[in-house]
């Protein structure tokens, strides 16, 4: 093997092969050689990597950077890159997997909204955004109005949904009177919101109205 990797044919160079065929196609020595970046006089990076791998991959993984530099051709920078790569691998193995976001369940969500909103004295409207599997993406309060009326703009809800790549929207608002029965304004707004979202290929999944002790879903009325 030539002392300089760049003198190898392109198809034999580890970095080019990694980019073309994927890291899994490379040997341990080739992968470590890429981390080294260069060799030393008389030995290219792969040959130097083979020397480091004399005790196997696990052996190299537990070798301190201060010990690696005792190998001729391995300076502080090369040793640090290898130590960092093994540490990242270790952290990846020990890092807990992120829990999958919960899916929208109208009864669970509605019950939680009653707990959160039952004592509010102003009418507030919020939106929970969903992905294609009905999993929650994000949720926030969109408007705060007077006790009798929420100043609502369909445009702002649509922008919020588009910014977060939402596929579905669940609207909710409270009735400070405590009665969750939908008003004519609620029905009119829901119909308008559904039509506006449809034009953007976003589904209005539901609209929940929260009272003091219970909630109403407009999907149950056939409006959504």
C-alpha positions as a printed Julia matrix, in Angstrom:
224×3 Matrix{Float64}:
   0.0    0.0    0.0
   1.25   3.45  -0.89
   2.46   5.71   1.91
   0.03   8.47   0.87
  -3.69   7.68   0.61
  -4.35  10.38  -1.96
  -2.07   8.48  -4.35
  -4.48   5.52  -4.27
  -7.06   5.14  -7.04
 -10.23   7.07  -6.1
 -12.26   3.87  -5.59
  -9.7    2.66  -3.03
  -9.66   5.79  -0.91
 -11.6    5.29   2.36
 -13.21   8.73   2.44
 -14.45   8.51  -1.13
 -15.76   4.97  -0.55
 -17.56   6.1    2.6
 -19.31   8.9    0.72
 -20.22   6.65  -2.19
 -21.09   3.38  -0.46
 -21.61   4.24   3.22
 -19.52   3.89   6.37
 -20.61   0.28   6.94
 -18.55  -0.85   3.92
 -15.25   0.26   5.48
 -12.98  -1.77   7.74
 -12.13  -0.67  11.28
  -8.69   0.45  10.12
 -10.18   2.52   7.31
 -12.63   4.21   9.65
  -9.93   5.02  12.18
  -7.74   6.17   9.3
 -10.38   8.71   8.31
 -10.37  10.01  11.89
  -6.59  10.31  11.79
  -6.77  12.27   8.57
  -3.11  11.7    7.67
  -0.27   9.33   8.41
   3.36   9.89   9.13
   6.59   9.4    7.23
   6.67   5.86   5.89
   3.11   4.97   7.0
  -0.19   6.26   5.7
  -3.25   6.81   7.89
  -4.61   3.27   7.43
  -1.31   1.66   8.33
  -1.1    3.9   11.37
  -4.67   2.94  12.29
  -3.79  -0.77  12.12
  -1.02  -0.17  14.64
  -3.48   1.56  16.98
  -5.88  -1.36  16.54
  -3.33  -3.97  17.61
  -5.51  -4.84  20.63
  -8.74  -4.63  18.67
 -11.46  -2.0   18.5
 -12.44  -2.44  22.15
  -8.83  -2.1   23.17
  -8.51   1.18  21.33
 -11.8    2.35  22.79
 -10.48   2.17  26.35
  -7.09   3.65  25.53
  -6.58   7.13  26.92
  -5.55   9.9   24.53
  -2.44  10.44  26.63
  -1.45   6.85  25.89
  -2.22   7.02  22.16
   0.32   9.81  21.67
   3.09   7.38  22.59
   2.59   5.81  19.17
   4.87   7.39  16.61
   2.85   9.58  14.28
  -0.02  10.14  16.72
  -0.11  13.68  18.01
  -2.48  15.34  20.4
  -4.96  16.3   17.65
  -5.21  12.77  16.24
  -5.53  11.21  19.7
  -8.21  13.7   20.68
 -10.29  12.96  17.56
 -10.22   9.22  18.23
 -11.04   9.64  21.93
 -13.92  11.98  21.04
 -15.33   9.5   18.5
 -15.35   6.66  21.03
 -16.92   8.9   23.68
 -19.71   9.91  21.3
 -20.34   6.23  20.53
 -20.52   5.47  24.25
 -22.96   8.31  24.86
 -25.14   7.18  21.97
 -25.37   3.68  23.48
 -26.29   5.01  26.93
 -28.58   7.86  25.91
 -32.22   7.0   26.62
 -34.49   6.96  23.6
 -36.92   9.84  23.42
 -40.45   8.83  24.26
 -42.85   8.97  21.33
 -45.17  11.98  21.59
 -48.64  10.99  22.81
 -51.45  10.63  20.32
 -54.52  12.81  20.45
 -57.3   11.24  22.5
 -60.35  13.48  22.72
 -61.45  12.27  26.16
 -58.0   12.57  27.74
 -57.35  15.92  26.13
 -60.77  17.29  26.99
 -60.49  16.19  30.62
 -57.1   17.89  30.9
 -58.5   21.08  29.37
 -61.32  21.18  31.94
 -58.74  20.9   34.71
 -56.66  23.7   33.22
 -59.39  26.09  32.07
 -62.42  25.61  34.31
 -61.68  28.65  36.5
 -60.62  31.12  33.8
 -62.63  34.32  33.79
 -61.71  35.3   30.23
 -62.44  33.44  27.04
 -59.26  31.91  25.62
 -58.67  29.98  22.44
 -55.81  27.56  21.91
 -54.62  25.14  19.25
 -52.91  21.77  19.51
 -51.08  20.73  16.34
 -50.84  17.11  15.2
 -48.66  15.16  12.78
 -49.86  12.6   10.24
 -50.2    9.95  13.0
 -52.27  12.27  15.23
 -49.31  12.75  17.57
 -48.97  16.07  19.36
 -46.39  18.42  17.86
 -46.95  21.55  19.9
 -49.74  23.34  21.71
 -50.23  26.94  22.75
 -52.79  29.59  23.54
 -53.59  31.59  20.44
 -55.99  34.27  21.62
 -57.23  35.87  24.83
 -60.48  37.8   24.56
 -63.01  39.45  26.79
 -65.35  37.43  28.98
 -67.88  37.35  26.14
 -65.8   37.28  22.99
 -62.42  36.09  21.73
 -60.87  38.1   18.93
 -60.08  35.29  16.54
 -58.31  35.35  13.19
 -58.28  32.23  11.03
 -55.14  33.55   9.35
 -53.09  33.43  12.57
 -54.14  29.84  13.26
 -53.19  28.81   9.73
 -49.78  30.51   9.96
 -49.15  28.78  13.28
 -50.02  25.4   11.74
 -47.89  25.94   8.63
 -44.86  27.1   10.64
 -44.92  23.82  12.57
 -45.65  21.51   9.59
 -48.91  20.39  11.16
 -51.2   17.95   9.39
 -54.06  18.36  11.86
 -55.33  21.05  14.22
 -57.38  20.65  17.4
 -58.92  23.93  18.5
 -60.24  24.53  22.0
 -61.67  27.41  23.94
 -63.45  27.93  27.23
 -66.82  29.4   28.15
 -66.37  31.43  31.35
 -70.11  30.99  31.98
 -69.34  27.33  32.69
 -71.73  26.03  30.04
 -69.87  24.09  27.31
 -72.78  24.17  24.85
 -71.62  25.64  21.49
 -72.99  29.06  20.61
 -73.98  30.13  17.08
 -70.71  32.11  16.93
 -68.77  28.95  17.88
 -70.4   27.01  15.08
 -69.86  29.79  12.55
 -66.2   30.18  13.48
 -65.59  26.41  13.4
 -67.13  26.12   9.94
 -65.01  29.04   8.71
 -61.85  27.6   10.28
 -62.47  24.15   8.79
 -62.92  25.61   5.32
 -59.78  27.77   5.61
 -57.64  24.85   6.8
 -58.99  22.59   4.06
 -57.64  25.05   1.49
 -54.18  24.52   2.98
 -54.51  20.69   3.1
 -54.67  20.8    6.89
 -57.41  18.94   8.74
 -59.45  20.46  11.53
 -59.57  17.36  13.72
 -61.83  18.79  16.41
 -62.92  21.87  18.32
 -63.43  21.42  22.06
 -65.5   23.83  24.15
 -64.6   23.74  27.82
 -67.02  24.46  30.64
 -66.65  24.4   34.38
 -67.15  20.66  34.82
 -67.25  19.19  31.31
 -66.48  19.78  27.66
 -68.22  19.49  24.3
 -66.61  18.4   21.03
 -67.9   19.79  17.79
 -66.84  16.61  16.02
 -69.61  14.85  17.93
 -72.14  17.28  16.46
 -70.99  16.6   12.9
 -69.77  20.17  12.37
 -66.12  19.06  12.15
